[in-house]
Amino acid sequence: MLSTAAARGLRVVERVLPEPGARGLLHAVDGLEEVDMVSLRSPVDPESRQLLFHSSHAVLANSGREPFGLVGLETMAAGGVACTGSSGEDYAIPGRNALVLETTHPQEFLGLFGELRAHPEQERAIRCAGRITARQYRWSEIVQRVLVPRVSYLAAAGSDPSASKAA
């Protein structure tokens, strides 16, 4: 991917974080104002990831292998703009809390991203709505909304054999 980007005229650099945390990340990306693509060749800790997601113009977080897209939710929680694919990120609402791609064509992303950059108020609204969305997927929320009702149902079904037949 990096060689393809360089062959197409993008300025590409690879960096290693000299130390973990935000300080290491800031040292690694210092002086890269003229660079188009940076490949970080070391693990990125949660603090650094949060800084990256928040400060990026957009985080391309789509994957055909991870349909739920935790990276999208992490991006939203950090106040970033998540750009997801159409592979099952049910929490992503196009133009409301994320950019959502429906195709694999780069022009689709460029069009959506260009519109977002041209309308800073829309970008701010997406970042805000994304944070609200991410809060709905905290573990405490999931436990209360999904697991507690199921456990309650199973407990009731265990004491009443006809309850499990009705389901």
Secondary structure, DSSP 8 states (H G I E B T S, - for coil): -HHHHHHTT--EEEE--SSSSHHHHHHHHTT-TT-SEEEE-S---HHHHHHHHHHSS-EE---SS-TT-HHHHHHHHTT--EEE-SSS-TT--BTTTBEE-SSS-HHHHHHHHHHHHH-HHHHHHHHHHHHHHHHTTSHHHHIIIIIHHHHHHHHHHHH-HHHHHH-
